Amino acid sequence: MTESFRVAQKIGLLFRPEDDIPRDIKDWAIGQLNTESKSIGIRSISNSQKIEPWPEEYLPNLSERAEMLRQLRLDEDLIQKDKTLSKIEMDRLLWISEKKNNIRFLDELRFSHRNVYAEDQVKQRFSLFWSNHFTVGISGTTRGLIGHFMDAAILANLNGSFANMLYKVTTHPAMLTYLDNIYSVGENSERAVQCRKNNKCKVGLNDNLGRELLELHTVSPAADYTESDIRAAAQVLAGWGTIVDKPQLEKFGLFNHWDAFVVNRAEPGTKVILGKVIYAGKDGLKNLTDHLASHENTKLYLARKLCQHFVSDDVQNADVEYIVKVWGQSNGDLHKIHQAVIERAIASKAPKFQWPATWLFQVLRISDSTYFLGWDDMHKDLNDKRMSAKKVFQELGQPFWAKRQPNGYSSSKSYWISGEFLERRLRFSEAIYNTAHPQFTPKEMMDRIGVNSTTRNLVEGLTGRKRKFIALMCSPELMGV
Amino acid sequence: MTKVEMTRREFLKLTGASLFLSAVPVSGFTKDLPQGNISVILLQGGMDGLTAVPPIGDPALASLRQEIGLSNPIKINPFFGLHPKLQYFSKLMAKGEASVVHATSFPYTKRSHFEGQNYMQGGGSGPFSTTTGWLGRALDLALLPGRAMSLELPLILRGSLDVDNFYPARVSGSSKPEKWLIEQITMAHQAEEAKAFAAVGQKVADQEKSNIPRDPVSLAQYAGEQMSKKGGPVASVIRVNQFDTHALQGADDGNHGDRLELLDEVIKAYRKGLGSAWNNSIILTLTEFGRTASVNGTSGTDHGYGSVGLLAGGLINKSRIISEWPGLGSADLFEDRDLYASIDYRSVCAACIERALGLDHDLITQKVFLTSKLKRTYDYIFS
């Protein structure tokens, strides 16, 4: 590959036909971090050449999402309780409500569009890295919140401090719901005391988010924290979050789902986490996330993870140390950290294996294919073999809207190598060739990318444009090995 | 709930379960036995051993488990019951074809899913200590093939050249890849990618079925069918997930019970698929940890330590509960919160390998579990 394509493969999504190939790739990559991020895509596959902004009506804010989720729950309750309905009729009514109120499918499509059509490809890659680091899987209402979480908690905070992103993520209703914190109540809180007195309700602590905040999001087990640290973190978190599809905001006199701290559920008293004293009250969480964000183990753990995702499969200590140093000097400024990652990714000549999802986006961009439906196509019965975005990511083994574990998808190459995973690469290449109308021939792409001789020999040794297309996309070079 | 007041000592006398002798391994002991097969069901998220196999005779159980205690467990003996959703498993126990190991775990006490899952599959000196898995290493030593019923090749099976995975593709607009094309692409690749592409070629050459449904039950049945064939895999791995019930765990019904019901169906499907090969089979469950002894504040349980292992298959000739019961009293709990694990589950896995694959215990200890000493539990499970 030419240097521009090599770098864009590692830290971006490769160049679309309308992109100018930058002459100074480092300048371009770092400049990309400041690109404006917009949701763009296509309205319909029948008019796929027109890339335009997503309609406002499909970009609901948090309170609109809460309202949609509430409506969805009401409809589901109503429909499922109606004994007069047949199964078919029930499914039909549920589907009507889903179309109107379940934003998840449009969010997942919008996510796909952004990655295929976006002008901010480097930001999309970093955004996906952090969305995966702070995994939110589907659990209850998160189906309607993940899209917002990715936009507002991750992408919007890519250029601020890690501490800021951590706090935004931790207090976002998607995270608070996914890791059960919305049910957690301090054992000595007013609410718990009252419950015990009346003997009418039972409430208490749930340590799920407290544990993952330490283990997965910040310091990692290398910090040697104890169960008492985890418990104390859970106590700091108690009282944060509300059940989004129930009228809890009103009940607790709150105004915003993203800033929902319910005082009478909070644990009183000071807590100690990894030696840091945290006082009771709403500010306690910010003090805790700030402390964790600046912890040495957090820097080390995340620098390594960033290197493994962007720089090389065989992580080099020198790269990790460089990122750690920048992290320290900049007080965890993500803009500077990302810049350092880009520098090391360029400097390292080692290949970087690409995730199935990233590879798919890259294949679609360089071949100029129209694979994902347009937003208007979503609810139509198209006589088209194309899969929904949901099915595509499921099949690739990387569904971001799914019931999944909070550790996210591995950045380790070996996880993604198996017969079944590689058969998917062959089949998706074929499906794209057959259904998504690539505008470039394999030869045109090879010339534009400047492929190496292994790739060229492989492709030129085959007959038939479809075979050449599949082989090019499944070549070591395009897979990043 | 049946309440049987019994001291720990009385119970142990009754079941004979405390007879944990330091067994003397007999070199080459199992070599002459006919080769069997082994299947591992990975229970992801941490199965609650006190829900799956409640120690109904332990006086502390009821108070620990007020909201999530079972109203109607299947009674195995005066001390232990089975969750009512483990119907099929209970029938196997009645027939002498299933056993339970209780209060057991890999020796890992830090309660992280991801360290625990890595360790239970890797089986080295601790979490993230190896890039191969214990079953893969065992198959490598025995020169026998294995298969995972999942999109990825899980860590547990890595370490042998003769392992593959099966999870049929559903990509609209694509067809079965051409054998010749795969060969060309394989040749352009190196190392593990080349091997994996070659595996795709092999599957195409074998004209393997691709219309198998991908739910765990259908996959278990198919795995059993494949294992029953001559030259088929002798090991298989399948996953049942979502055991991590921090909130609203449920009791007889509900979240955890649903997962146990699915597990029960998976075992049943294996039985069906294996056919007469069932007589040579051992199936065992594996989970990263148990859950807290008491209920948390949100009607669920948090990450714990000791759990339970379920064993099924024709290689078991007498059903039993193998346990050195640590008790649930406040002084008995591990770190004041969890069921203690008095049996190292690695030694249970080792016994299953010894029985199914015919490897020597010392060899398993050193080359499979990469340690110098592991108790031999073979006689407690298979005698």
Interface residues (C-beta under 8 A of the other chain):
Chain A: D180 Y183 S184 V185 E187 A192 K202 V203 G204 L205 N206 D207 N208 R211 E215 L216 P221 E227 K385 R386 M387 K391 E395 G397 K403 Q405 N407 S414 Y415 W416 I417 S418 G419 E420 F421 L422 E423 R424 L426 R427 F428 E430 A431 I432 N434 T435 T454 T455 N457 L458 G461 L462 R467 I470 A471 C474 S475 P476 M479 V481
Chain B: Q44 G45 E67 K110 R111 S112 H113 F114 E115 P127 T131 A148 S150 L151 E152 L153 R158 D164 N165 F166 Y167 A169 R170 V171 S172 G173 S174 S175 P177 E178 L181 I182 Q184 I185 M187 A188 H189 Q190 E192 E193 A196 F197 A199 V200 Q202 K203 N241 Q242 H246 A247 N296 G297 T298 S299 G300 D302 H303 E335 R337
